[in-house]
Amino acid sequence: MTVAARQCLVVGPSWVGDMIMAQSLYTALRRAHPDMAIDVLAPAWSAGILARMPEVRHALVSPFAHGRFDWAGRRRLARELRPAAYDQAIVLPNSWKSALVPLLAGIPLRTGYLGEFRHGLLNDARRLDKQAMPRLVERYAALAFPPSPPGGGAGGEGATLAPPQPRLSVNPEAQQASLARLGLKLDRPILALCPGAEFSPAKRWPESHYAAVARAKLRDGWQVWLFGSAKDQPVTEAIAASLPSSGGEGATVANLAGRTSLEEAVDLLACAATVVSNDSGLM
């Protein structure tokens, strides 16, 4: 499809880390089509993150809970999207449900991996070679390019290049407001610790290891900020309780778990000299 300015709807993923990696796709699309307008249909929690991606024009809220079908709701959303006259939809989740709205909205080019029973829902369906593209960020970015001849590959020329690195923008005014609200200072180097994990303790580095790293940096005069959601508070509280409040004049420990939004976490993590994280969205 060759037009002067394309309108693209991306059906975004449901998890924080995946949403960050999807920025590589948006960047690749804008590099290939500088005038492209990219809107992302995604869960409400992601709006703050998408606002920090300059490649994205609008974050559109998906009203569907994870795994929920809601046929009437999908038809209603498709009707609402029709006036936007999108040229292309790129569907990142692999479920067949996620490909329904672009079809019902009449979007002519519908791109994505074959996934779950999606023949007919996608008319630009790609076969995923997991060995050729072992990383999710590569798989997302490959969808910015046309398929390899005769149409069975994930992406043609350009898809084999290293994907653009995700890079969220920082809002300096919001950053200063968060620092003031939380009583944080930038007078010492900051070690940020993100010791939580979404699904299993098996994915977590031991709390004692985080504490050992923190104590070493506190002795060097650093300060330590602990990040996470409200669910991570037991872990961050245990680490904070094992640390001295100062390891040198002015060095402090701040437990921020459950006290920041995702947007605020982006701004505050940008202040850190070093981040140690589990395999989680904050990473």
N, C-alpha and C positions, 0 to 999 in steps of 0.2 A: 504494500500500500504506500503510495507516494503522494503526500500532501505537504503543503507549506508548513502547517502547524498541526501536529497530531494531539488528540486528546486521548489520554490513556488512563484507564481505571485499573489499579492494582488491588486484588483481593489479598490483604495482608495476613501474616501468620498470627497465631494466638499467644505466643510466648515472648517475653521481653528480649531475650538473647536473639531469637530468630528475627524479631522486628528490627533490631540494630543491624544485623547482617543484611537485611533486605535493602539497606541504604546503598549497598554496592550495586544493586540492580538499578536503583533510581539514578545513581551517578552515571552508570554506563548508558542508560537511556538518554540522559541529557547530553552526554558527550556525543552520542550518535545523532541525536535530534535536538539541537540547542533550543528550538522553539516549542518543544513538547510540553504540554501541561499534564502533570501527573497528580491524580487524586488517589488516595489510599482508603479503601474500605476496611476497617479494622475495629477491634473492641474499643470501648470508650476509654479504658485506662491508657491506651497508646497515644491519645491526642497530644499530650504534653511532649512525648518523645518525638512524634512526627513534626511538631512545631519547631524542633531543633534541627530539622533536616531541610536545608534551603532548596533542595530539589523538589520538594513536595508542595503542591499548591494548596490542596485542601485535605484535611483528615475527615473522612465520613464515618460516622459511627455505625457499626454493625450491631443490630439489636439482638442478635441470636446468641444464646448461651452455647458454650462449647458442646458439640455433639447433638444439639437440638435441631430438629428438622423444620417445623413451622412453615408448612407449604404456603398458607395464606400470607404470612409475614414476608416471605421471600417474593411472592408475586407483588405485594404492595410496594416493597422496596424497589423492585425492578421497574414498576410504573413511575416511581419518583425519579429514578435515574435516567429514564428515556430522554427527557428534554436536554440532557447534557450532551447527547449525540457523540458518545465516545467512539473513536475509531478502533480502539483495541482494548481488550482486557487481558491482564496477566494474572493468572490464578496461582498463588504460591502454595496454599494448603493442598494436600493430596486427596481430600475427600470429594466425593461426587457432589455433596450438598454445596460445597463452596463454589462449584462451577455453574450452579443453577441460575443465580441472579444475573450474571453476564449474558447467558442465553436468553432468559426471559426479558432482559432489557433491550434485546435486539442489537447487541454490540457485534459488529460484523467479523472482527478478527479476535478469536479467543485462544490465548496461548497458555500452555502449562504442560506439566509432565502427565503422562497417561494416568498414573495413579489408580484410583478406585472406581472402576466401571464408568470411565469418562468418555468413551467413544461416543461421538455425536454431540456431547456437551462442549467439547473443545474441537475446533476445526484447525488448530495449529498445535496438535498434540506431539510432544517430544518424548522420545525414548531415553530414559536416564541410564547412562553408563556409570555405575557407581565406582568402578575402578579408575576410570578416566577422570572423574570428578568426585573425589572422596569427601570433600568439604562442602558443607551446605552453602557457604558464601559463594563458592564457584558455581554451584547449581543455580542459585538465584541469578547471578550476573549473566550466565549463559543465555538466559531467556530474553536478554536485551537485543540479541542478534538473531538474524534469520536462521532457519534450520539448515543443517548441512545437506547437500544433495545426497540422495533423492528425497530427503525429508525425514529421514529416520533418526538423525542425530539431534543432540540437544541444541547446538548452535553452530553457525558457520564461522567464517573468518571473523576474528575478534574474540570469539568465545574461549579460545585457548590462552588468551593473555591473562596475566595476573589480575584478579578482580580489584577494582578500586577499594581502598581502605575506607571503612565507615569512619565518619568524623562528624560528631554532633557539634552544633554551634553552642557557644556559651553566651548567656545574657548577663552582661556585667552588672546592670542595675539589680536584676533579680538575685544575682550572686551576692552582692553587698547586703541586700535585704535579708537573705538567708543567714549570712554570717552574723548580722546584728541580732536577728531573732533568736538564734541559738547560742549567742554569746561566744562566738568563735573568733580567734585572732589568727593573723598570718605572720606573726613575729618569729615563728620557728618553722623549720621544715616539717612537713606533714607526712606521716605514714598512714595510709588508708587501709583498713582491714575489712574484708567482706567475707565473713566466715560462714554465712548461711548457704543452704542449697535447697532447691524446691522439693525434691522428691524423697531423698534418702540420706541418712547419716553416712552411708557408704561413700557418698560423693564428697564428703567433707574432709578436709585436712584436719587433724586432731586439734582441739582447742588448745592443748598444751603447747603445740608447735606455734600457733598464732601468738600465744602469750610470750613465748621465748623470743620470737622476733620483735615483739613490741617492747619487751624489757631491754633488749639490746639497743634499740633506737632511742628509748627514753634515756638510757645512760649517756647517749651521744648528744642529748639536749633536744631531741625531736619531740613533737607531740603526736598523739595517736588518735585517729578518728575511726570509730567502728560504725559500719554501715549495714543496713538490712531492713527488712520489713518487720512488722509487728510480730510475725511468726518466728523471727530470728532472735527476738529479745532474750530468751533463755540462754542462748549460746553467747550473745554479745555481753550479757550481764555476767556470765561466768568468767569470761575473759577479762572484762573490766575489773571484776572483784579481785582477780589475782595480780593486778598491776598496782604499783605505787602511783599515787596521784601525780607525782612529779619525779623525774629522773635527773633533774638538773634544774637550775633556776628557770621558771616559766614553762617548763615542759609539762603538758597536761594530757589527760585521757578524756575523750568525749564519746559517750555512747549515743549514737544518733539513730539506732535501729527503731523503726516505727515513728520517727519524728520528722521525716522528710517525705515529700512527694518524689516521684521519679524525676521530674524536672529539676527539683532542688538538688537531688543527688547528682545529676549531671553537672550542675554548676559547682558543687562542692568537691566532687572528685577531681575536677579540673584544677583545684588548688593543690592537690597532693603531689609530692615529689616522687612517691613510690606507692603502688597499690598491690596488695596481696589478696587474691580472691580465689574462692572455689569456682567450680563450673556452675555459674549462676548468671542471671540476667545482668547483674551489676558488673560482671566481668566484661 
